[in-house]
Amino acid sequence: MSSPYFKCLKSESDESGSLYGQFLIDSLSPGQGITIGNLLRRILLNDIGGTSITAVRIAGAKNEFSLITGVREDILELLLNLKGIILKSSNKETKFGHLKIQGPSVITAGLINLPENLKIINPDHYIATISSSNILEIEFKFEYGTGYKLAMKNFQNNKENFLQIDAVFMPIQQVDFKVENIYDNSKETEVTERLILDIWTNGSILPEDAIADASKFIIDLFKSLTDARKTTQSKDLKTDNNILPLNPHTNIAIEELQLSVRAYNCLKRAKINTIGDLLKYSPEKLQELRNFGRKSADEVFMTLKNKFGIIFK
């Protein structure tokens, strides 16, 4: 069986700026098509990030229900229109933009003054209409993220007077795939699969770049898991090498030895309460205990040997 290969079958764009691409991954083993298709689809829809407007500051607006003099739309309508602006950024830094227009005028996304490394994909997108000579001034906050970001703070509690917006960071609009079986007439039993991916984006990312980013995400994810496993094994090995074999009788109280009163009292005065404590002493050091003579030592050695098979060297 030959190695899998990747090919772009179709690439299109529409007037709104949306992009479409169809791709082929061929020469897959049976079962790999559905596995790879599902994995790529979930990563493309959930983990590919983008830039969006997350907050605005509107001059003269006291709350999200305010009316702006001379502007046809109220604040809520204006915010809804701003959510439709599609942005493309070359980095993940937070940026700020500005709009100041005197009417009468129809305001579109292309009139926003943007920072470097930020581009509006749909500059003709409608924002608002100023029907008088009033001025509309808005400051924008642009952030990078993945998935959705819900506005958690209301206007009144925001010290900077920024009104947060529900943001959609996902640049991938739709992903479909299908798997086809390929039969080799010269080899009746051999079957391969090919995966056909259809990807639609909002125009801020090329479909082929989206697949490349998704593939890199998957590779980095599994590499991190592999590296974490190696690190864990290394730590476990070092830990195992530093652990001394434990005597199963370590925690047994010396009362279980049933020693004579003299030997028992000497051990307790030395704060030897378990067999583990007792094994920390060498025979010579044990006989140095106060009132603990040769006879008491012989008694302890013999009891340990007869009851637990422990022999002092």
WOBEL-V202567 format. One record per pair of residues at least 12 apart in sequence whose C-alpha atoms are under 10 Angstrom apart, sorted by sequence separation. I is the first residue (numbers start at 1). J is the second residue. If there is no record, write none. Layout:
I;J
I;J
This chain:
9;21
10;22
11;23
25;37
63;75
64;76
65;77
99;111
100;112
109;121
110;122
111;123
151;163
152;164
153;165
180;192
181;193
182;194
199;211
300;312
301;313
8;21
9;22
10;23
61;74
64;77
98;111
99;112
100;113
109;122
110;123
111;124
151;164
152;165
180;193
181;194
254;267
255;268
284;297
8;22
9;23
10;24
61;75
98;112
99;113
108;122
109;123
110;124
150;164
151;165
152;166
179;193
180;194
181;195
197;211
254;268
283;297
286;300
7;22
8;23
9;24
64;79
97;112
98;113
99;114
108;123
109;124
110;125
149;164
150;165
151;166
179;194
180;195
283;298
7;23
8;24
97;113
98;114
108;124
109;125
110;126
111;127
149;165
150;166
151;167
178;194
179;195
180;196
270;286
6;23
7;24
8;25
58;75
96;113
97;114
98;115
107;124
108;125
109;126
110;127
149;166
150;167
178;195
179;196
257;274
6;24
7;25
96;114
97;115
107;125
108;126
109;127
148;166
149;167
150;168
177;195
178;196
179;197
254;272
255;273
256;274
257;275
283;301
5;24
6;25
7;26
95;114
96;115
97;116
107;126
108;127
109;128
148;167
149;168
177;196
178;197
253;272
254;273
255;274
256;275
267;286
270;289
4;24
5;25
6;26
95;115
106;126
107;127
108;128
147;167
148;168
149;169
176;196
177;197
178;198
253;273
254;274
255;275
266;286
269;289
270;290
4;25
5;26
6;27
95;116
97;118
106;127
107;128
108;129
141;162
146;167
147;168
148;169
176;197
177;198
252;273
253;274
254;275
269;290
4;26
5;27
95;117
96;118
106;128
107;129
140;162
141;163
145;167
146;168
147;169
148;170
175;197
176;198
177;199
251;273
252;274
253;275
254;276
267;289
278;300
3;26
4;27
5;28
56;79
85;108
86;109
95;118
105;128
106;129
107;130
139;162
140;163
141;164
144;167
145;168
146;169
147;170
175;198
176;199
251;274
252;275
253;276
254;277
266;289
267;290
2;26
3;27
4;28
55;79
85;109
93;117
105;129
106;130
118;142
141;165
143;167
145;169
146;170
147;171
174;198
175;199
176;200
250;274
251;275
252;276
253;277
254;278
266;290
267;291
2;27
3;28
4;29
84;109
85;110
92;117
104;129
105;130
106;131
142;167
144;169
145;170
146;171
174;199
175;200
249;274
250;275
251;276
252;277
253;278
266;291
267;292
1;27
2;28
3;29
53;79
56;82
82;108
89;115
90;116
91;117
103;129
104;130
105;131
112;138
113;139
114;140
143;169
144;170
173;199
174;200
175;201
249;275
250;276
251;277
265;291
266;292
1;28
2;29
55;82
81;108
82;109
89;116
90;117
91;118
103;130
104;131
105;132
112;139
113;140
115;142
172;199
173;200
174;201
248;275
249;276
250;277
265;292
266;293
1;29
54;82
81;109
89;117
90;118
102;130
103;131
104;132
105;133
112;140
114;142
172;200
173;201
174;202
247;275
248;276
250;278
263;291
264;292
53;82
54;83
88;117
89;118
90;119
101;130
102;131
103;132
104;133
105;134
107;136
171;200
172;201
173;202
247;276
250;279
262;291
263;292
275;304
283;312
52;82
53;83
88;118
89;119
102;132
103;133
104;134
105;135
171;201
172;202
173;203
246;276
262;292
263;293
266;296
282;312
283;313
52;83
53;84
87;118
88;119
89;120
102;133
103;134
104;135
105;136
170;201
171;202
172;203
262;293
279;310
281;312
282;313
52;84
53;85
71;103
87;119
88;120
101;133
102;134
103;135
170;202
171;203
172;204
247;279
263;295
264;296
279;311
52;85
53;86
70;103
71;104
86;119
87;120
88;121
101;134
102;135
103;136
171;204
172;205
263;296
279;312
52;86
53;87
70;104
71;105
86;120
87;121
101;135
102;136
170;204
171;205
172;206
262;296
263;297
51;86
52;87
71;106
85;120
86;121
87;122
100;135
101;136
102;137
171;206
172;207
261;296
275;310
50;86
51;87
52;88
85;121
86;122
87;123
100;136
101;137
171;207
260;296
263;299
264;300
50;87
51;88
52;89
85;122
86;123
99;136
100;137
101;138
259;296
263;300
50;88
51;89
84;122
85;123
99;137
100;138
172;210
50;89
51;90
85;124
86;125
98;137
99;138
100;139
171;210
260;299
50;90
51;91
54;94
56;96
85;125
98;138
99;139
259;299
260;300
50;91
51;92
55;96
56;97
57;98
58;99
59;100
84;125
85;126
97;138
98;139
99;140
259;300
50;92
51;93
53;95
56;98
84;126
85;127
97;139
98;140
257;299
258;300
49;92
51;94
53;96
82;125
84;127
96;139
97;140
98;141
257;300
51;95
53;97
81;125
82;126
83;127
96;140
97;141
259;303
81;126
82;127
95;140
96;141
97;142
258;303
81;127
82;128
95;141
96;142
254;300
257;303
80;127
81;128
94;141
95;142
96;143
256;303
257;304
78;126
79;127
94;142
95;143
78;127
79;128
93;142
94;143
95;144
77;127
78;128
92;142
93;143
94;144
257;307
77;128
78;129
92;143
93;144
256;307
257;308
92;144
89;142
91;144
92;145
73;127
74;128
89;143
73;128
87;142
89;144
72;128
73;129
88;144
71;128
72;129
73;130
87;144
71;129
72;130
82;140
70;129
71;130
72;131
249;308
70;130
71;131
72;132
248;308
69;130
70;131
71;132
249;310
68;130
69;131
70;132
71;133
69;132
70;133
71;134
247;310
69;133
70;134
71;135
69;134
70;135
71;136
68;134
69;135
70;136
51;118
68;135
69;136
18;86
51;119
68;136
17;86
59;135
60;136
59;136
60;137
58;136
59;137
60;138
58;137
59;138
57;137
58;138
59;139
122;202
57;138
58;139
121;202
122;203
56;138
57;139
58;140
83;165
86;168
87;169
121;203
122;204
56;139
57;140
82;165
83;166
84;167
86;169
88;171
120;203
121;204
55;139
56;140
57;141
79;163
83;167
84;168
87;171
120;204
55;140
56;141
79;164
80;165
82;167
83;168
86;171
119;204
54;140
55;141
56;142
79;165
80;166
53;140
54;141
55;142
79;166
52;140
53;141
54;142
55;143
75;163
52;141
53;142
54;143
52;142
53;143
54;144
64;154
65;155
51;142
52;143
53;144
63;154
64;155
51;143
52;144
63;155
64;156
50;143
51;144
52;145
62;155
63;156
50;144
51;145
52;146
61;155
62;156
49;144
50;145
51;146
54;149
49;145
50;146
54;150
55;151
48;145
49;146
50;147
52;149
54;151
47;145
48;146
49;147
57;155
63;161
47;146
48;147
49;148
62;161
64;163
46;146
47;147
61;161
63;163
64;164
45;146
46;147
45;147
46;148
59;161
61;163
18;121
57;160
58;161
17;121
18;122
57;161
58;162
16;121
17;122
56;161
57;162
58;163
16;122
17;123
55;161
56;162
57;163
15;122
16;123
55;162
56;163
57;164
16;124
54;162
55;163
56;164
16;125
54;163
55;164
56;165
54;164
55;165
53;164
54;165
55;166
53;165
54;166
55;167
52;165
53;166
54;167
52;166
53;167
54;168
88;202
52;167
53;168
54;169
87;202
88;203
89;204
51;167
52;168
53;169
86;202
87;203
88;204
89;205
51;168
52;169
86;203
87;204
88;205
50;168
51;169
52;170
86;204
87;205
49;168
50;169
51;170
52;171
49;169
50;170
51;171
48;169
49;170
50;171
47;169
48;170
49;171
50;172
46;169
47;170
48;171
49;172
46;170
48;172
45;170
46;171
47;172
44;170
45;171
46;172
44;171
45;172
44;172
45;173
44;173
45;174
44;174
45;175
41;172
44;175
41;174
42;175
41;175
40;175
41;176
41;177
38;175
40;177
37;175
38;176
37;176
38;177
37;177
36;177
37;178
37;179
34;177
33;177
34;178
33;178
34;179
33;179
34;180
32;179
33;180
31;179
33;181
31;181
28;179
30;181
29;181
30;182
18;171
19;172
20;173
22;175
24;177
26;179
28;181
51;204
18;172
19;173
20;174
21;175
22;176
23;177
24;178
25;179
26;180
27;181
28;182
50;204
18;173
20;175
22;177
24;179
27;182
44;199
50;205
26;182
41;197
49;205
40;197
41;198
44;201
48;205
37;195
41;199
33;192
34;193
36;195
37;196
30;190
32;192
33;193
34;194
37;197
29;190
30;191
31;192
32;193
33;194
34;195
49;210
29;191
30;192
31;193
32;194
33;195
48;210
28;191
29;192
30;193
32;195
33;196
44;207
48;211
27;191
28;192
29;193
30;194
49;213
27;192
28;193
29;194
45;210
48;213
26;192
27;193
28;194
44;210
47;213
48;214
26;193
27;194
28;195
43;210
44;211
47;214
25;193
26;194
27;195
43;211
46;214
25;194
26;195
44;213
45;214
48;217
24;194
25;195
26;196
40;210
41;211
43;213
44;214
47;217
24;195
25;196
40;211
43;214
44;215
23;195
24;196
25;197
42;214
43;215
23;196
24;197
41;214
44;217
22;196
23;197
24;198
40;214
43;217
22;197
23;198
39;214
40;215
43;218
21;197
22;198
23;199
39;215
21;198
22;199
40;217
20;198
21;199
22;200
40;218
20;199
21;200
39;218
19;199
20;200
21;201
19;200
20;201
18;200
19;201
20;202
18;201
19;202
20;203
17;201
18;202
19;203
23;207
17;202
18;203
19;204
21;206
22;207
23;208
16;202
17;203
18;204
19;205
20;206
21;207
22;208
9;196
11;198
13;200
16;203
17;204
18;205
19;206
20;207
21;208
4;192
6;194
8;196
9;197
10;198
11;199
12;200
13;201
18;206
19;207
20;208
23;211
1;190
4;193
5;194
6;195
7;196
8;197
9;198
13;202
14;203
1;191
2;192
4;194
6;196
13;203
1;192
11;206
12;207
11;207
11;208
8;207
8;208
7;208
